[in-house]
Amino acid sequence: MKYYNIVEGIFLNRPNRFIANVLINGELEKVHVKNTGRCKEILKEGTKVYLERSNNPNRKTKYSLISAYKGDLLINIDSQVPNDVIYSSISSNKVAELMEVDYLKREVTYGNSRFDLYYEKEEEKGFIEIKGVTLEADGISMFPDAPTERGTKHVLEIIKSIKEGYKSYIFFLIQMKDIDCFKPNETMDKKFANALQMAKKEGVNMLAYNSIVTKDEINLGKRVEILI
């Protein structure tokens, strides 16, 4: 996925989950944060960030914060982009496990959940729940970075779909490059980690891919190992 009108800034602080104060060309700007997660290990005072300038004159903020450096590692924190990246990657046959899909639809309701994607491939059909991953520690990516009841609910619904004959997936998009493995963040959310372990036992398909991230682009990288 390509971004446009990218500018560089310096992160100062985050008064709330939607807004951050950033220095752009030495001027203080109030900007929109495209991630409601904590991102505390990324968004620290003095961090170099990239923002996308909006062309909408009616917006309250001129810019959206889309990525930030953690040391030398550039991490995309746009929580809206994983669905776009994976949808386009499956559509263009870049996901080896989901090649030649006949039908692919976004935002499909099943039970009490709305899954990100639904696909059909010959006699196979299933749902795909996508989770964007921005948390990294010692070269290992983890999810979630905050407790997520909604995420646990999605995993349990995916398990239910497997029992009803669907071939469903949980797909983790790691929004940074050079990451070789992923694991659930058990310390942060034990219930979510337990749900993933149950999903593995029940035959839910799990995928984790890293990303190729630049200041104005994010694209699917390579598959990484899932440690469960």
N, C-alpha and C positions, 0 to 999 in steps of 0.2 A: 504494500500500500504506500502511496506517495502523499506527502504533505506539501503544502505550498505556503509561500510567504513566511518562511522560517527566520526567526531572529534569535540571537543569543542573549542570555541574561544571567544574573546572579541571584539565587534564591536567598531571601531574607528570613521570612517566617510565614506561618500558615494560621491565620486567626480562626478559621474553621475549615471543615473538610472540603468546602467548595471553592474557597478563595485563598490565594497566596499573595504576598507582597514580594515583588521582584524588581531588581534594578535593571533597566534596559537603557543602554547608552547613558548611564549615570542618572537617569530619571526614575523615580519611584513609580511603579505601576501596580495596580491591583488587577490580578489575573485570575482566570478560571482554571481550576485544577480538574483534569479529566480523569480523576480517580478518587473515589470516596474512601478508599482504604487508608490505613495509617501511613505507610511509606516512611516511617520515622528513620529507618536506617539509610534512606536515600535523600530525603528532603531535609538537609541540614543547612544552617546558615553558612553562606559563602560558597555553596555548591553551584557549579556551572550547569545551567539548564538551557533547553531549547523550547521555544514557544512558536505557535502558529498564529499569525495575525489574521483577524476576521475581516471580511469585506462587508459585514452587516453593520450599517451605521446605527441601527437601533439596539445593538447589544449593549449591556451595561459594562462589559469588559471588552477591551480591544483584543486581548490575547488569551490563548489557551496553552497551559503548560503541558507538554507532551512527553518530554524525556529529560533525564538528569544523569549526571555522572556520579558513580560511586567509585572513587579512586580513578582508575583508568577505564572502568567498565561503563559504557553508556547503556542505560536501562530505559526502555520505553514504558511509561506508566499510564498510557491512554487505555482505560478499561473498556472502551468501545471498540478498539481495533482488533482484538483477537478473533471475534466472530467474522469480521471482514476478511482477515488474512486466511483463516481456515476455509471459509466458504469459497473464496477465489482459488485457493490451492487445490481443494477437492475438485472444483469445476474444471481446472486446467490440468488435472491428473498429476499433481505434484506430491500427493500423499500415497505412498506405495501400498498401504493397507486398504485404501479406498479408491482404487482405480476404476475408470470406465463406469462411473455411477450414471444410471439412467435418469434419475429424478432427484433433485435436491431443493428443499424448501426451508426457509427460515421461520423461526418462531412458531413452533407447532405445539399445541396443547395435548397433554396426555395425563390422565388422572387429575391430580391436583397441582401439576407442574406445567410449566411451559418450557420446553427444551429448545435449545438454540437452533438445531437443525434436524431435519428428517430426510432420510435418503431411501432410495430403492435401487437395487442392482440385481437384475435377472430375478431369481426367486427370493432374493434376500432383501430385507427391509429393517430399518431400525432408527433409533434416535441418537443424536450426538450432543452431549452436554459439554460446553467449552468453558474452561477456566483459565484466565490470564494469570501468569505467575510473575511477580516482580521481586519476590524475596529471595535473597541469596546469602549464604554463609559458607565460607571456606570452599567455594567452588561448587557447592551443592544448592540446587534450587528447591524451594519449599512452598507449600500452600496449605492453609491460608496464612495471611499475616495478621489476622484478627479472627475471633470466633465467628463462625458462619452457620447458623441454624438453617438458613436457606440452602447453603451448599450441601449440608447433610441430607436435607429433604430431597434434593435433586438426585443424590447418589442412591437413596432408597427407592425412589421412583424408577430409576434406571434398572435397578435390580428387579423390580416388579415387571418391567417390560421384557427382560430376559426370560423370566419365568413364563411369560405369555407368548414366547416364540420369536420375539424381535432379536436382532443382532445389534445391540446398542453399544455405544462407545462413551467413555469419558475421555476428553481430549484436553491435555494441559499444554497451553502455549507459553513457553518460557520467553519472556519479552527482553531477551538479551542474548548475546552470542557466547560461544566458547564454554557452554555449560554441558557437561557430559552425563549428569544424573539428576534425578528428581526424587523427592520423598515427601510424604505428608508431614505437616508440621504438628506432630503429636503433642509437643509441649504447649502449643497455642490452642489447639482444639482436638482433644482426645476423641470426642464423639465423631468428628469428621474422619479422623484417622481410622477409627474402628469401622466406620461405614465403608471406607475404601477397602479394608482388609476383607470385609464380608463380600463386597462386590467382586473382588478377585476370586474368592472361593466359589461364587455363584456363576462365574464365567463371563462377567462383564469385560468387554474389551477396553483396555486402557492404553492410551498413547500419550507420549510427551515429546515435543519437538522444541528445540531452541530456535532462535530467530537471528536473522541478519539485520542489525540495527545501525542506521546512520542518522545524522541529524534531521534528514527529511524523508526517511523511508524505513519501513519495516516489512520484511519478507520471511517466509518460512525457511528455516534452516534444516538441520538434520535431526533424526530421531535420537533420543537419549534414553538411557536405562532408567526404569522406575524401580525404586527400592521399597518394596512392600513385602 
